[in-house]
Amino acid sequence: MNSAPAVGALVLDTAKDQIGEYRGEWAGEWSLRPVDGGKEWTADPEHIQLATLEQRLRAGTARANARSRGEVL
């Protein structure tokens, strides 16, 4: 992906095969946050692509399930 997505956009880190919420850029790396909570990680922008509709729906379900269990997001 050449340009940074909007903050909050869901993206796929192909190096980790994990969906994350784009949080910003620092020192050439992109900061991503798991949609169902957890520790942020950094990723090389070359390994990032926008999440598909199916991936976004799954991520939304994971977030809703985590919230229903009372997990901190």
N, C-alpha and C positions, 0 to 999 in steps of 0.2 A: 504494500500500500504506500503510495507516494506522499500523500498529505494526511495530516492528523485528522481524525474524525472529531465530531463535536463531543465535548465532555459529557459523559453519561451514555455514549453510544456503546452498544454491545458488539464486541469483536471476538474473533477466534484467533488465539495464539497457536499457530500450526506447529510450533516447536514443542509445545506442551499438550497439544490437542485439548485445550481448555478455553471455555468461554469466559470473558471478563468484561468488566465495565471500564471504558477508557477514562482515566482520571487526569492525565496530563503528560507532559514531556519533561525530562530532566536529563541533561548531558547526553542527548542523542538516543536515550532509551525511553520507552513509553511505559507509564505506570498503569497497571491494570488491577482491578479488584474483583475477586470472585463474586458472582451475583448472589450466592447463597451465604455470604459472609466468609470471613477468614482473612488471612494475611495477604496484603497486596504483593504483587511481584512486578518486576520490570521485564520488558521484552524488546527485542530488536524489531523495529518497524517493518523490516523485510519479511518477518514471519507472521505478520498480522493481515487479516482480511475481515471485512465486515461480516457479521453473523447473518446466516440465512434466516428466512422467516421461521422455519422449523426450529432452528437453534434458539432464536429469540423466544419462541413460545415455550420451549423446554426450560429455558433459563427463568422465565417468568413463573413457571410452575414450581421450580426448585426454590425460588425466592419466597413464594407464597407458602410452601410447605415449611421452610425454615422459620418463617415468621409465625406460623401456627404452632410450632413447637416451642416458641418463646426464645429462639436463638437470637443473639445480638447480630444485627446486620450492619 
